[in-house]
Amino acid sequence: MLSNVRIVLVQTSHPGNIGAVARAMKNMSLDQLVLVRPAQFPSADATARASGADDLLARARCCDTLEEAVAECGLVIGASARLRSLPWPEYDPAFVRNMCMKRVRIRQSRWCSGVSSQD
């Protein structure tokens, strides 16, 4: 099931964050990383923070748009620490588990500003 999960980072401002995400992904047996317009990649900072997850960085795919990164997805889950006034759907864990049998992308918001309303 985890082979269907891909982590998508959008406009990552510091390459060290990419490495930290790769390290966390490796710890959770996730191996698909997609970067949308990272400020700097590849980077020695990313490699240093990856701490043994260099293989994930080597396989990371870079895209120009979020649409390209999630084009073939059946379900895209976005996360943000920012409050929104838009009515977003909420899913219970059983629904998400069943959807994860399909190709899934988890989209992380921009580190400095959160998910934009367009995204």
Solvent accessible surface area in square Angstrom, and as a share of the most:
residue,aa,sasa,rsa
1,M,113,0.50
2,L,81,0.40
3,S,78,0.51
4,N,34,0.17
5,V,8,0.05
6,R,31,0.11
7,I,19,0.10
8,V,0,0.00
9,L,2,0.01
10,V,2,0.01
11,Q,66,0.29
12,T,2,0.01
13,S,63,0.41
14,H,89,0.40
15,P,10,0.06
16,G,0,0.00
17,N,36,0.19
18,I,0,0.00
19,G,0,0.00
20,A,21,0.16
21,V,26,0.15
22,A,0,0.00
23,R,88,0.32
24,A,43,0.34
25,M,3,0.01
26,K,87,0.37
27,N,118,0.61
28,M,112,0.50
29,S,82,0.53
30,L,14,0.07
31,D,68,0.35
32,Q,38,0.17
33,L,6,0.03
34,V,2,0.01
35,L,0,0.00
36,V,0,0.00
37,R,101,0.37
38,P,28,0.18
39,A,77,0.60
40,Q,102,0.46
41,F,44,0.18
42,P,115,0.73
43,S,15,0.09
44,A,86,0.67
45,D,73,0.38
46,A,0,0.00
47,T,65,0.38
48,A,78,0.60
49,R,102,0.37
50,A,0,0.00
51,S,78,0.51
52,G,58,0.56
53,A,1,0.00
54,D,69,0.36
55,D,56,0.29
56,L,4,0.02
57,L,14,0.07
58,A,89,0.69
59,R,130,0.47
60,A,18,0.14
61,R,93,0.34
62,C,69,0.41
63,C,7,0.04
64,D,102,0.53
65,T,57,0.33
66,L,21,0.11
67,E,124,0.56
68,E,79,0.35
69,A,0,0.00
70,V,27,0.16
71,A,79,0.62
72,E,94,0.42
73,C,27,0.16
74,G,50,0.48
75,L,15,0.08
76,V,64,0.37
77,I,53,0.27
78,G,51,0.49
79,A,50,0.39
80,S,47,0.30
81,A,109,0.85
82,R,118,0.43
83,L,177,0.88
84,R,90,0.33
85,S,117,0.75
86,L,83,0.41
87,P,130,0.82
88,W,146,0.51
89,P,86,0.54
90,E,167,0.75
91,Y,101,0.38
92,D,85,0.44
93,P,115,0.72
94,A,47,0.37
95,F,82,0.34
96,V,36,0.21
97,R,129,0.47
98,N,84,0.43
99,M,33,0.15
100,C,18,0.11
101,M,118,0.53
102,K,108,0.46
103,R,94,0.34
104,V,1,0.00
105,R,0,0.00
106,I,61,0.31
107,R,6,0.02
108,Q,57,0.25
109,S,9,0.06
110,R,39,0.14
111,W,103,0.36
112,C,100,0.60
113,S,55,0.35
114,G,6,0.06
115,V,22,0.13
116,S,35,0.22
117,S,71,0.46
118,Q,163,0.73
119,D,55,0.29
